[in-house]
Amino acid sequence: MPGYIEDRWFKKDAKGKYTIPTARHGQGKRYKVAGIPGVRARSFPDKQKGAAEKWLTNSMADSDKGEFIDPRDGNILLREYVEKHWWPARTGDPATLETVSRRLRNQILPYLGSLSLRQIKVETLRKWLKDLEGVIAPGTAVTVWQYLNNILDCAVDDERIRKNPCRAKTIKAPTKAPTKARAWARDRVGAVQANLPEHYRILVDIGAGAGLRHGETLGLAVEDIDLEGGVLHVNRQIRTVAGKLVFSLPKGNKTRTVPIPEHLASRIKAHLAAYPAKAVTLPWKDPRPPQTKLEAKERAPQTHRLLVTNRNASAVRANMWNEHYWKRALAAAGIIPAPVKIQRKDGRGNRLVYQSSHESGFHCLRHTFASVQLDARENPVAVSKWLGHADAAITLKVYGHFLPEADGRGRQAMDAWFASGSDSAAISPDPPQDREASAGECEFTPVDDVETPPSDALDDGSDLQEDAA
């Protein structure tokens, strides 16, 4: 019979009649449970034979069902599990992995890294979340929680713990308060643009005129711009990975084509006349030295003639540009307070520190582009495609409040439909073959014939049927 308990302090004599002490009597743990298929032997101290018998019974039952999880595997520290087991198996976008690594180092391991997996209970997580309050933004807390949840899910799958405490019903996961995308009025866009150096002002035109993300505007090359065709191709962005700039595909690895308004086309021509494009060479996606021939091929540097470069004819680093140019322009336009002078750590003079401007970031230009398009009753599916969203549902979720209010055309159409049957004493539903003809007789103003005055401050709206039409 598999599974047994061995008494290592006593044994039977040669005749099997009397119990005599063994050579290791009084040393170490007395009872050893062994012989269970797929289960490592486990020892118990003297006077704990009952615990050994319970372990034997439960372990054999779980082993027979294929559900045995050795609690000793959960004794590994969270830090050790992450560094030796979870992190080495992570794959994906290098910039994303860099963000994950930073969150682990700053928000998870300093608080929970010294605890074993078994010690991380629901109560532990409640205290951890409390400690994070006021230290990180709610949006960051949501992301960090997702990382820890994944780590503990993997620990469950690796059969180190039985359940993930993050999934307990009594704990409330962090949430981020819903916010609405805010568009900028034309005068605000102009004020910020006017306070940027001249060779950077075209970035504002592209952001507001074509809805590109910041990294996409920085990665835009002259070969991506088809002025005759009236479109620009969003083929890449510039990102920072491991402290170095790289080219990579746009967000979601999706390239796209966006129409160019005449105003933007003229602004691009004027910019190129004053500031000719410069050829810039950067690694593709990952700046680290390749380890295989495939990696060498995938990471091979690419050269593109960028529309915007810095004064050294190099690619622009987004975070530095935000700090030194964008925030300065925001402050000059009165959108954020003036900077505060703080002495440098090395004592060599002062540095200017601006207020956090996440809500007034470059992304506001993208919001403005979306608002103008939807307020003009452009098809949300087309707007979604231009923005690079996975589908129109995302566009409507983020920007649906930019849709104009219903203007009564639906009511007019229904009145016309009912009027078409007013000669009858009673109106009854049309048969299926007649409904299409009746609907065709309804008179209403086509969407394209309705003049919608441009607005900078748009009202909320939810009449999506009109735009679908």
C-alpha positions in Angstrom: 0.0 0.0 0.0 1.5 3.4 -1.0 2.1 5.8 1.8 3.4 5.0 5.3 4.7 6.5 8.5 8.2 5.6 9.7 9.2 5.9 13.4 12.8 6.9 13.2 13.4 6.7 16.9 12.2 3.2 17.6 12.3 -0.1 15.8 11.5 -3.8 16.4 14.2 -6.1 17.5 15.5 -8.9 15.3 12.7 -11.2 16.4 10.1 -8.4 15.8 8.9 -8.8 19.3 10.2 -5.8 21.3 10.6 -2.1 20.4 14.1 -0.8 20.9 15.6 2.7 20.3 17.4 3.3 17.0 20.8 4.9 16.5 19.2 8.3 15.9 16.9 8.1 18.9 16.1 11.6 20.3 17.8 13.2 17.3 15.9 15.2 14.6 12.2 14.7 13.8 10.7 11.4 14.8 8.0 10.6 12.2 8.6 10.4 8.5 5.7 10.2 6.0 6.8 8.7 2.7 5.7 6.5 -0.1 2.9 8.7 -1.5 3.2 8.9 -5.3 4.2 12.4 -6.5 4.7 13.7 -2.9 8.0 14.4 -1.3 8.6 12.8 2.1 7.8 15.0 5.1 9.0 14.7 8.7 7.1 15.5 12.0 8.5 16.1 15.5 7.9 13.8 18.5 4.4 13.8 19.9 2.9 14.8 16.5 2.0 11.4 15.2 -1.6 12.6 14.8 -0.4 15.4 12.5 1.6 12.9 10.5 -1.4 10.6 10.1 -3.6 13.5 9.0 -0.9 14.6 6.5 -0.7 11.1 5.2 -4.5 10.8 4.7 -5.0 14.2 3.1 -2.0 13.9 0.9 -2.9 10.5 -0.4 -6.5 11.7 -1.2 -5.2 14.8 -3.0 -2.6 12.7 -4.8 -5.2 10.3 -6.1 -7.3 13.2 -7.5 -4.2 14.9 -9.0 -4.8 18.0 -6.8 -1.9 17.7 -4.3 -0.1 21.0 -3.6 2.8 20.8 -1.2 2.5 23.7 1.3 6.3 23.7 1.6 6.6 25.1 -1.9 4.8 28.2 -0.7 7.6 28.9 1.8 9.6 30.6 -1.0 9.8 34.4 -0.6 7.8 36.5 -3.0 11.0 38.3 -4.1 12.7 34.9 -4.8 9.7 33.6 -6.7 9.5 36.7 -8.8 13.2 36.9 -9.6 13.8 33.2 -10.2 10.5 31.9 -11.6 8.0 34.6 -12.7 10.2 37.3 -14.2 12.5 35.0 -16.3 9.4 33.7 -18.1 8.0 37.1 -19.0 8.0 38.0 -22.7 6.6 40.9 -24.7 7.3 44.5 -25.7 10.6 45.7 -24.1 9.1 49.1 -23.1 6.2 47.3 -21.4 8.6 44.9 -19.6 10.6 47.9 -18.4 7.5 49.5 -16.9 6.6 46.2 -15.2 10.1 45.9 -13.7 9.9 49.4 -12.4 6.6 48.8 -10.7 7.9 45.6 -9.1 10.9 47.4 -7.7 9.0 50.4 -6.4 5.6 49.3 -5.3 5.5 45.5 -4.8 8.8 44.0 -3.7 9.7 46.7 -1.1 6.4 46.0 0.7 5.8 42.3 0.1 9.1 40.9 -1.1 10.3 39.6 2.3 7.1 37.6 2.8 6.7 34.0 1.7 3.9 33.2 -0.7 2.0 31.4 2.1 2.2 34.5 4.3 0.5 36.8 1.8 -3.0 36.8 3.0 -6.0 39.0 2.4 -5.3 41.0 5.5 -1.7 41.5 4.2 -3.1 42.9 0.9 -5.4 45.3 2.7 -2.6 46.8 4.6 -0.4 47.0 1.5 -3.1 48.9 -0.4 -3.5 51.2 2.5 0.3 51.9 2.5 0.1 52.7 -1.2 -2.6 55.4 -0.8 -1.2 58.8 -1.3 2.0 57.4 -2.6 0.9 56.5 -6.2 -1.9 57.7 -8.3 -5.1 55.6 -8.5 -4.4 54.6 -12.1 -0.9 53.3 -11.1 -2.4 51.4 -8.2 -4.8 49.6 -10.6 -1.8 48.6 -12.8 0.3 47.4 -9.8 -2.6 45.4 -8.5 -2.9 43.6 -11.9 0.8 42.7 -11.8 0.6 41.2 -8.3 -2.6 39.4 -9.2 -0.8 37.8 -12.2 2.2 36.8 -10.0 -0.1 35.0 -7.5 -2.1 33.4 -10.2 1.1 31.9 -11.6 2.0 30.7 -8.1 -1.3 28.9 -8.0 -0.7 27.4 -11.4 2.8 26.4 -10.3 1.2 24.6 -7.3 2.9 26.6 -4.7 -0.2 28.0 -3.1 -3.8 26.8 -3.2 -5.5 30.1 -4.0 -4.8 33.7 -4.9 -5.7 36.1 -2.1 -6.2 38.9 -4.6 -9.4 37.1 -5.7 -11.0 37.1 -2.3 -14.5 38.5 -2.2 -13.8 40.6 0.9 -11.0 42.6 -0.6 -11.7 45.6 -2.8 -9.3 46.0 -5.8 -8.1 49.5 -6.6 -10.2 51.4 -9.1 -9.6 54.5 -11.1 -12.3 57.2 -11.1 -13.8 57.5 -14.6 -12.7 60.6 -16.4 -13.8 62.2 -19.6 -11.5 63.1 -22.4 -11.3 66.9 -22.7 -10.8 68.8 -25.9 -9.1 72.2 -26.1 -10.6 75.3 -27.5 -8.9 76.7 -30.6 -7.4 79.7 -28.7 -5.8 77.4 -26.1 -4.2 75.3 -28.8 -2.9 78.4 -30.4 -1.6 79.9 -27.1 0.4 76.7 -26.3 1.7 76.5 -29.8 2.9 80.1 -29.8 5.0 79.5 -26.8 6.9 76.6 -28.3 10.1 77.0 -30.3 9.3 77.5 -33.9 10.7 74.2 -35.1 8.5 72.3 -32.7 5.2 74.1 -33.5 4.4 71.6 -36.3 4.0 68.9 -33.6 0.9 70.8 -32.4 -0.5 71.0 -35.9 -0.1 67.2 -36.4 -1.5 66.3 -33.0 -4.6 68.4 -33.4 -5.0 68.1 -37.2 -4.4 64.3 -37.5 -4.9 62.9 -34.0 -1.4 61.3 -33.7 0.0 60.3 -30.4 3.1 62.1 -29.2 5.6 59.3 -30.0 3.9 59.0 -33.4 4.4 62.6 -34.3 8.1 62.4 -33.2 8.5 59.3 -35.5 6.8 60.8 -38.5 9.1 60.8 -41.6 8.8 62.7 -44.9 8.3 59.4 -46.7 5.1 58.9 -44.6 3.5 62.0 -45.9 1.6 62.0 -49.2 0.6 65.5 -49.8 -0.7 64.8 -53.3 -2.9 62.0 -52.0 -3.9 64.0 -49.0 -2.9 61.4 -46.4 -0.2 60.6 -44.0 0.9 57.1 -43.0 1.5 56.3 -39.3 4.1 53.6 -39.6 6.2 54.0 -36.4 6.7 55.8 -33.2 9.7 56.7 -31.1 10.0 55.2 -27.6 12.5 55.0 -24.8 13.6 51.5 -23.9 16.3 50.9 -21.3 17.1 54.6 -21.4 17.7 54.6 -25.2 15.6 55.8 -28.1 14.2 53.2 -30.6 11.8 53.1 -33.5 8.8 50.7 -33.0 5.4 50.1 -34.5 2.6 52.4 -33.2 0.6 51.4 -30.1 -1.1 48.0 -30.6 1.4 47.2 -33.4 -1.1 48.8 -35.9 -0.1 51.1 -38.7 -2.8 53.3 -40.2 -3.5 56.0 -42.7 -5.0 59.4 -41.7 -6.4 62.1 -44.0 -4.5 65.4 -44.1 -6.7 68.6 -44.0 -5.5 71.4 -46.3 -4.5 73.6 -43.4 -2.2 70.8 -42.1 -0.8 70.1 -45.5 0.2 73.8 -45.9 1.7 73.9 -42.4 3.8 70.8 -43.2 5.1 72.3 -46.4 6.1 75.5 -44.6 7.8 73.6 -41.9 9.9 71.5 -44.3 10.9 74.7 -46.2 12.2 76.2 -43.0 13.5 73.1 -41.3 14.4 70.3 -43.8 14.0 66.7 -42.6 17.0 65.1 -41.1 18.0 61.4 -41.4 18.0 59.7 -38.0 19.1 56.1 -37.4 17.8 54.2 -34.4 17.5 50.5 -33.4 14.2 48.8 -34.1 12.1 48.1 -31.0 14.9 46.9 -28.7 18.3 48.6 -28.1 19.9 45.7 -26.3 22.7 43.7 -28.1 21.1 40.7 -29.9 21.8 37.2 -28.7 20.6 35.4 -31.8 20.6 35.9 -35.5 16.8 36.3 -35.4 17.1 39.1 -32.8 19.9 40.7 -34.8 17.5 40.8 -37.8 14.5 42.1 -35.8 16.5 44.8 -34.0 18.5 46.0 -37.0 18.7 49.8 -37.0 16.5 51.8 -39.4 17.1 55.2 -40.9 14.2 57.6 -41.5 14.1 61.3 -42.5 12.2 62.7 -39.6 10.0 65.7 -39.9 11.0 66.9 -36.5 14.4 66.6 -34.8 16.2 68.5 -32.0 18.8 71.1 -32.6 21.5 68.4 -32.8 19.6 66.8 -35.7 18.8 63.8 -33.4 15.5 62.2 -32.5 13.5 64.0 -29.8 13.2 62.3 -26.5 9.5 62.7 -25.4 10.0 63.0 -21.7 12.7 65.6 -22.0 10.6 67.5 -24.5 7.6 67.5 -22.2 9.6 68.8 -19.3 11.6 71.5 -21.1 9.2 72.7 -23.8 5.7 71.5 -23.3 5.3 72.4 -19.7 7.0 75.7 -20.2 4.5 76.5 -23.0 1.6 75.4 -20.7 2.8 77.7 -17.9 3.3 80.6 -20.4 -0.3 80.1 -21.6 -1.6 80.1 -18.0 -2.8 76.5 -18.1 -0.5 75.4 -15.2 1.2 77.5 -12.6 4.6 79.0 -13.0 7.5 76.6 -12.1 9.1 76.6 -8.7 12.8 76.9 -8.3 14.4 74.1 -6.3 18.1 73.8 -5.5 19.9 71.0 -7.2 21.1 68.1 -5.1 24.7 68.8 -6.0 24.2 72.4 -4.9 25.0 73.8 -8.3 22.2 76.3 -8.8 18.5 75.8 -9.1 16.2 73.8 -11.4 12.7 74.6 -12.4 10.0 72.2 -11.3 6.6 72.3 -13.0 3.3 71.0 -11.6 2.3 67.6 -12.9 0.4 68.2 -16.1 -1.1 64.8 -17.0 -4.5 66.2 -17.7 -2.9 68.8 -20.0 -0.6 66.6 -21.8 0.1 66.3 -25.5 -2.8 63.8 -25.7 -5.2 66.7 -25.4 -4.5 67.5 -29.0 -5.6 64.0 -30.0 -8.8 64.6 -27.9 -9.3 67.8 -29.8 -9.0 66.0 -33.2 -11.6 63.4 -32.1 -14.0 66.1 -30.8 -13.9 68.1 -34.1 -14.5 65.0 -36.2 -17.4 63.7 -34.1 -19.0 67.1 -33.7 -19.0 67.3 -37.5 -20.9 64.0 -37.5 -18.0 62.1 -39.1 -18.6 58.3 -39.0 -17.3 56.9 -35.7 -15.9 53.9 -37.5 -13.8 56.2 -39.7 -12.7 58.2 -36.7 -11.8 55.0 -34.9 -9.6 53.9 -37.8 -7.8 57.3 -38.0 -7.1 57.2 -34.2 -5.8 53.6 -34.4 -8.3 52.1 -32.0 -9.0 48.4 -32.2 -12.7 49.1 -33.0 -15.3 51.8 -32.9 -16.6 50.7 -29.5 -13.4 52.0 -27.9 -13.7 55.3 -29.7 -17.3 55.7 -28.6 -16.4 54.8 -25.0 -13.7 57.4 -24.8 -15.1 60.1 -27.0 -18.9 59.4 -27.1 -19.6 62.5 -25.1 -18.3 64.6 -28.0 -21.2 63.5 -30.2 -23.8 66.3 -30.8 -27.1 66.1 -29.0 -30.1 64.6 -30.9 -31.7 67.4 -33.1 -35.1 66.0 -33.5 -34.6 64.3 -36.9 -35.7 61.0 -35.5 -38.9 62.4 -34.2 -39.6 64.0 -37.6 -39.0 60.6 -39.3 -41.5 58.9 -36.9 -44.1 61.6 -37.5 -43.7 61.1 -41.3 -44.1 57.4 -40.8 -47.3 57.7 -38.8 -48.6 60.4 -41.2 -48.2 58.0 -44.1 -51.0 55.8 -42.6 -53.3 58.7 -41.4 -56.0 57.8 -44.0 -56.8 54.6 -42.1 -59.2 54.5 -39.2 -56.7 52.6 -37.2 -53.0 52.2 -37.8 -51.8 48.6 -37.8 -48.3 47.3 -38.3 -47.3 47.0 -42.0 -46.6 43.5 -43.3 -42.9 42.8 -43.6 -42.9 43.3 -47.4 -44.4 46.8 -47.0 -42.3 48.1 -44.2 -39.3 48.9 -46.3 -41.5 50.8 -48.8 -43.2 52.8 -46.0 -39.9 53.7 -44.4 -38.7 54.9 -47.8 -41.6 57.3 -47.9 -40.5 59.1 -44.7 -39.1 62.5 -45.4 -36.2 63.6 -43.3 -33.1 65.8 -43.8 -30.0 63.8 -44.7 -27.1 64.0 -42.2 -24.8 65.7 -44.8 -27.3 68.5 -45.3 -27.4 69.6 -41.7 -25.0 72.4 -40.9 -23.3 71.9 -37.5 -21.6 75.0 -36.3 -18.0 74.3 -35.0 -17.7 74.5 -31.3 -14.8 74.4 -28.9 -16.8 73.6 -25.8 -18.9 70.6 -26.8 -22.1 69.3 -25.1 -22.4 65.7 -24.1 -24.5 63.5 -26.3 -25.4 59.9 -26.8 -27.5 59.7 -30.0 -25.3 57.2 -31.7 -27.9 56.0 -34.2 -27.7 59.3 -36.1 -23.9 58.8 -36.6 -24.4 55.2 -37.6 -26.8 56.3 -40.3 
